[in-house]
């Protein structure tokens, strides 16, 4: 059975913010670009930050590392907070929307939604489901799918065709009870990257993003965005 296929979202904060506001997120928190990883450029990012979104190329080097990381965690184990909201990606090219869902779902104590918010209802209705069933639940949500399709065509670059292979992937980083989690719907579980703080989240997540870049030094196709308070 073929998995459903969506158009990919552009790594553009304006597109992301419009998409989330259409789904009922109030604009008290918005995504903005992170223009560089040195301290001077990071200091330009408004604070506080509650999530980081990374877009990166899926290369052979990355896939090899991903398999090694999964095997190591399965062998050694890791602590994962049961309150982490994590969903598997069952829809091709939906990683942008899943990255946004991960960012919002794990920060509901900070964010504000309209009373009839489609996204708020989705998060509440899917909260108790398994990661796989959360992914299947998204497949059936027509409101989010239609809004995604609209937003995918709103970017500055022309959206690729549905059949075109896309080798770029979105993941999220969040702070849950003092631990930095990487949330990637292509992985079997969240990745616990160790201790972090509310104030240290951006810097700690950027250190992990740097490792993605170091593994693929010939690649330039990396984009980082931060969900920050306005």
C-alpha positions in Angstrom: 0.0 0.0 0.0 1.5 3.4 -1.0 1.8 5.9 1.8 0.0 9.3 1.3 2.1 12.0 -0.3 2.0 15.8 0.4 3.8 18.7 -1.1 6.8 19.8 1.0 6.7 23.0 3.0 9.3 25.6 2.3 11.7 26.5 5.1 10.4 30.0 5.3 9.2 31.5 8.7 6.5 33.5 7.0 5.0 30.4 5.4 5.2 28.5 8.8 3.6 31.3 10.7 0.8 31.8 8.3 0.2 28.0 8.3 0.0 27.8 12.1 -2.2 30.9 12.4 -4.6 29.3 9.9 -4.7 26.3 12.2 -5.6 28.5 15.2 -2.3 29.4 16.9 -2.4 32.9 18.2 0.7 34.9 17.1 2.2 35.5 20.5 4.9 33.0 19.5 6.3 32.9 15.9 9.0 31.3 13.9 12.0 33.4 12.8 15.2 32.6 11.0 18.5 31.8 12.7 21.0 33.4 10.4 24.1 31.9 11.8 25.5 29.8 14.6 28.2 32.1 16.1 27.3 33.8 19.4 26.9 37.2 17.7 24.2 36.0 15.3 22.5 33.8 17.9 22.2 36.9 20.1 19.9 38.4 17.4 17.3 35.7 17.9 14.5 37.0 20.2 14.1 35.2 23.5 12.6 33.1 25.0 12.8 30.3 22.4 10.7 27.2 23.0 11.6 25.1 19.9 14.1 24.9 17.1 13.4 23.5 13.6 16.2 22.2 11.5 16.0 21.5 7.7 18.8 19.3 6.5 19.7 17.1 3.5 19.2 13.3 3.8 22.5 11.9 2.5 24.2 8.5 2.6 26.4 9.8 5.4 23.4 10.8 7.4 21.5 7.6 6.8 24.6 5.6 7.9 24.8 7.7 11.1 21.1 7.3 11.7 21.3 3.5 11.6 24.4 3.5 13.9 22.6 5.9 16.4 19.5 3.7 16.5 21.5 0.5 17.1 23.5 2.2 19.9 20.4 3.4 21.7 18.6 0.1 21.3 21.7 -1.6 22.8 22.4 0.9 25.6 19.0 2.4 26.2 18.0 6.0 27.0 15.7 7.8 29.3 12.7 9.4 27.5 10.1 11.4 29.5 6.7 9.8 29.1 5.2 13.3 28.6 7.1 13.8 25.3 4.6 14.1 22.4 6.1 12.1 19.5 4.6 11.0 16.2 5.9 8.8 13.4 5.9 10.1 9.8 3.5 8.0 7.7 3.0 10.7 5.0 5.7 11.4 2.4 6.9 15.0 2.5 4.9 15.8 5.6 8.0 16.3 7.7 7.5 20.1 7.9 4.0 19.8 9.3 5.2 17.0 11.7 8.1 19.2 12.8 5.6 22.0 13.6 3.3 19.6 15.4 6.2 18.4 17.5 7.1 22.0 18.3 3.6 23.0 19.3 2.6 19.8 21.1 5.5 19.9 23.5 5.0 23.6 24.4 1.2 23.8 25.0 1.8 25.3 28.4 3.3 28.4 26.8 1.3 28.7 23.5 -2.1 30.3 23.0 -4.7 28.9 20.6 -8.1 30.2 19.3 -11.0 28.5 21.1 -11.9 26.6 17.9 -8.3 25.9 16.8 -8.0 22.9 14.4 -4.4 22.3 15.7 -5.4 22.4 19.4 -8.2 19.9 18.8 -5.8 17.6 16.9 -3.3 17.7 19.7 -5.9 17.0 22.4 -7.5 14.1 20.4 -4.2 12.5 19.5 -2.4 12.9 22.9 -3.0 9.4 24.1 -2.3 7.6 20.8 0.9 5.7 20.1 3.5 7.4 17.8 2.4 5.2 14.9 -1.3 6.0 15.5 -0.6 9.7 15.8 0.8 9.5 12.3 -2.2 7.7 11.0 -4.5 10.2 12.7 -2.8 13.0 10.8 -3.5 11.1 7.5 -7.2 11.4 8.3 -7.2 15.1 9.3 -8.5 16.9 6.2 -8.3 20.4 7.8 -4.6 20.1 8.4 -3.9 18.5 5.0 -5.7 21.2 3.1 -4.0 24.0 5.0 -0.6 22.2 4.5 -1.3 22.0 0.7 -2.2 25.7 0.6 0.9 26.7 2.6 3.2 24.5 0.5 2.3 26.6 -2.6 2.8 29.9 -0.8 6.6 29.9 -0.6 9.0 32.0 -2.6 10.2 29.0 -4.6 7.9 26.9 -6.8 6.6 23.8 -5.1 7.9 20.6 -6.6 5.5 18.1 -8.1 4.0 15.4 -5.9 6.1 12.8 -7.7 9.4 14.6 -7.3 11.8 13.0 -4.9 12.7 15.4 -2.0 15.9 14.7 0.0 15.5 17.5 2.6 14.0 16.8 6.0 12.6 18.8 8.9 13.1 17.9 12.6 12.4 19.7 15.9 14.2 20.2 19.1 12.4 20.9 22.4 13.1 21.1 26.1 11.0 18.7 28.2 11.6 18.9 31.9 15.2 20.0 31.5 16.2 17.6 28.7 16.9 18.4 25.0 14.9 16.1 22.7 15.3 15.7 19.0 12.0 14.7 17.4 12.2 13.1 14.0 9.2 11.3 12.6 11.6 9.1 10.5 13.2 7.7 13.7 11.6 5.1 15.9 11.8 7.2 19.1 12.8 10.6 20.4 16.5 11.2 20.9 17.5 12.5 24.3 20.5 14.8 23.9 21.0 15.5 27.6 20.4 18.4 29.9 19.2 21.8 28.8 17.4 24.8 30.3 14.8 27.3 29.2 17.5 29.9 28.6 20.0 27.4 27.2 17.7 25.6 24.7 18.8 27.6 21.6 22.5 27.2 22.2 22.2 23.5 23.1 20.1 22.7 20.1 22.5 24.7 17.9 25.4 22.5 19.1 23.5 19.4 17.9 22.7 21.1 14.6 26.4 21.8 14.1 27.0 18.0 14.4 24.6 17.5 11.5 26.7 19.9 9.4 30.0 18.4 10.5 28.9 15.0 9.3 28.2 16.4 5.8 30.8 19.2 5.4 30.3 19.4 1.6 26.6 20.2 2.1 25.2 23.7 2.3 21.5 23.0 2.4 20.8 23.6 6.1 18.2 26.0 7.5 17.5 26.7 11.2 14.4 28.4 12.5 13.4 29.3 16.1 10.0 29.4 17.7 10.2 32.5 19.9 8.0 34.8 21.9 6.9 38.0 20.1 
